[in-house]
């Protein structure tokens, strides 16, 4: 039999747990935690004679006080550089999006300065996200350019690596121009972007902010890298991810997705959007290794 004292003790414990969880999800996980997940993708288009490619993925930074100040971005840059990747990609959404809760903005010049310290032998490349378009697309483009980071919008570049070559393609944002409630016109041109890679069989890595484009990505693309979903920002036991900003829900929420022999990695990103919370979905810098089948990959 549950006594009044037992009930009150249990209620007090539940309220304390709820308060602690709330504080953690707002003040601790989004501001101080940083996960370093590692994914390995084996693909037949990657030549066995070519060494595995290590790609560091940074996305959805959403620079804003107090969760993502320039000092934290600088620390994240140091962590990414310490991974010693061959290539670093930035997948968009650099500006703030929690307008009702922020205590201050981080100007473009302040968050691009630490990003300019990113280093990788094969380069650092960026695309833009929906919030960059909605906030100040010209300013974001200019800031990344001034930091020495090329922005690929519907553009593919050929990268040479010790006599071997692969394509890196950047897609324009799919939600760039709002037309009304839940209606957008994208700046993306998948066909035009991939047309630039035709004429050879060199592997293609596609950078896309939103993962929804994956339903249209052809087998020509070796690997698609995406962000935008933030992994839902919240993962609850038995309930999963309550909110995912994708037409396909959990299908493209997070992680390594394989469909029809095609591969995509969706990163949970670094910042917050909507509500300034993260719970069981910590900010991350993902390290993706692309290799030929059967090749031994060392961390």
N, C-alpha and C positions, 0 to 999 in steps of 0.2 A: 504494500500500500504506500502511495506517495503522500508523504506528509507535507504540510504547508512549508515547513522549514526546508525540506528536500527540494520542493518545487522552487522556492525562492533562491536557493543556492544554485540550482540548475539554470534558472533564468538569468541570474547574475553572471554565471560563467558564460552563458551564451552571448549575453550583451557585451561582456568583456572581450570575448573572442571576435565578435563582429567588429567592435571598435578597433581592436588590434589589427585585424585583417584590413579594415578600411585605411588605417594609417599606413600600413605597409604598402598597400596597392597605390597610394597617392604619393607618399613621401619617400619611400625606400626603393621599391623595384624600378620605377621609371627613372629615378634620379641617380641611383648609385650602382645598380647591378649591371653587369655586362657579360653576356654569354658568348662563347666562341664555338658554335656548332661547325662540324666538318662533314662535308658531303663528298662522296666519290661517285662520279658518273663514268661508266665505261661505255664507249661507243665505237662501232666498227669504222666510222669515218675518220677516227683519229689514228694516224699511222703508228704501227707498233714501234717503228724506228724513231719516232718523235717522243721525247721525254714527256711525262705527264705535265699538264699545265695547272698551276695553282693560281686561282683567282680569288681575291678578297672582295666581298660584296658589302657595300655600305649603302643603305637606302633609308628614306623617310627620316631624315635627321630632325626636321621641324625645329629649327633653332628658336628658342624662346626661354625667357626667365619664368620660373626658376628651374625647370626640368632639363633644359638643354642650353646652358650658357656656353659662351665661347671657350671657357676653361675646360668644360667637359668634352666639347668637340676636340679640343687639343689632346686630351687624354686618350680619346678614342683613336685619333690619328696615330698616336704613339703605339697603341696596341696593334693597329692594323699594320704599321710598318714593321713591328717586331715579328709578325708572322712570316715575313720575307716572301710575300707572294710574287709571282711573275708578272701579274697584271692586277690592277685595281679598277673596279667599276663603281660608279655612283649612279644610283637608279632613280633619282629625283625626289621631290618634296623636301626642299631645304628650308623653307620658310615656315613660320608659325601657323597654327590652325586652331589653337584653343583660346579663342578671343575672349571668352567670358571669364576665364580663370587665370590668365597670365598676369604676372606682376611687371612685365617689361618686355620690350622687343629686343632682339639681337640684330643690329643692322647688318646688311649684306656684307659690308667690308669687314665685319668682325668674325662672321662664320666662314667666309672664304679664305681668310688669312691662315687659319690652321689647316684647312683642306689643301692649301697650296704646299704644305709640307709632306703630303703623301708621296711616297716614292716606290716605284716598282720598275724593274729592268725593261719591261715591255710597255710601260706607260700607265697613265691614269686617264680614264675617259668617263664622261658623264652624259646622262640624258636628263630631261626635265619631267616633272610630275604635274599632276593636276593643280595642286596648290601653288606651284610656281607660276603657272599660267593665270590662275585666278587672282594672285596677289600682285606680282610685278615681274612679268616674264622677261621684259627687256633688262631690268635691273639684275635679275638672276643670271641671265645669259652673260651680261657684261661682267658681273662679279666673278663668275667661273673663268671667263676668258682672261681677266686680269690676273687670276691666280694661276694661270698657265695650264688650265684643264680644258681640253677640247670638248665641246658639246656636240654630240652626234644626234641630229634630228633627221630621221629618214635618210641616213647616210651610212655607208659601209666603208671601212678602211681595211686594207690588207696589212697584216702584221707579219714580219719576217722573224723567224726564230731559229738561229743556227742552221740556216739552209732550208728550213721548212717554213710553210706559210699557212696562215689561217685568216679568216675574215672576222672582224668585229663589227656588228651592225647595231645601230641605235635607232629605235623607233620613236616617232613623235607621240605625244601623249594622246590617249584615247578619250579623255574627258576634258579636253582643253577649253572648249567654249560652251558655257551654259546657255541653253535655249529656253529654259523654263524648268518647272519642277521635275527633277529626275530625267531631264532631257539634255543631251549634250551633242555637240559636233566635235569630233576628234581632229587632231592635227596629224594623225598617223597615216602612213602610206606603206603598208606591209609589202604589197606587190612591187612598188617602185623601189623600196629599200632592197629587197632580195634580188631584184633584177640586176643590181650592181654587182652581185656575186656570181652571176651566171658566166659560163665560159670556162670554168674549171671545176674541179671536184674538191677543192680545199675546204676544210671544215668551216662551219659558220656558227659563231656565237651571237645570239640575238639578245640585246638589252631592251626590256620593255618595262615601263612603270607598272601598269596594271596587268595582272596575269590572264585576264579574260581573253586576250588575243590568242592564247594558246590553242583554242579550238580551230583557228585558221592557219596555224603555223604548219608548213609542209615538212615532209621528211628531209628536205634539203638542209634544214637547220639542225645542227648537231646538238645544241643546248640553248634553251631559253632561260634567261635570268630575269626575275621580276620581284617587285615589292608590293607596296600599296595597301595590302590587307592588314599589316601589322600583326599578322597571326591572330587577328581578332582582338588583340590587346588583353583579353581576359579568357582564361580557360578554367572551367569549373568542374570538379569531379562529378561524374554521372550526367552532367549537362553539356559538357563540351564548350564550344565557343558560341556564345549567345548572338554576337553580331559580327558579320563579315561583310565588308564592302565589295561584294562581287556578285554578279548575276548568277554565278554558279555555286554560291554558298561554300560549303565545306570542301567541295571538289578541288578548289584552288586556294584553300585557306593558307596552307603553310607546308613547307618541306619539299621533298623530292617527289614529283608527280611524273608518272610514266604512263603514257597512253599511246597505243598503236606504235610502240617502238620509239616514240618521241619523248624527250626528257625536258623537264622544267624544274628549276629550283626557285621556290618562293621564300624570300627572307622575311622574318618578322620585323625587320627594321630597327630603328634606334629611338625615335621620338614617340610622341603621343598626338592623337587627333581626336576631335569630338570631346570626349571626357578625358581628363588628365590622369588616367589610371592604367596600370598594367598589373595583372595578377596571373602568375604561373606562365607568363609569356615575356620573359625579360628582354630588354634591348640586346641586340646582337650584332657582331661582325662575323658574317659567315665566310668560311674558307671552302671553296669548291675546287676539287681536283678532277680534271678531265683527262682520261687516259684511254689507251687502247684496251680491248678486252684481254684479260689474263695477265696484264702487266702489274707487277707488284708495286703498290703505292705505299710510300713511307710518309708518316706524319711529320 
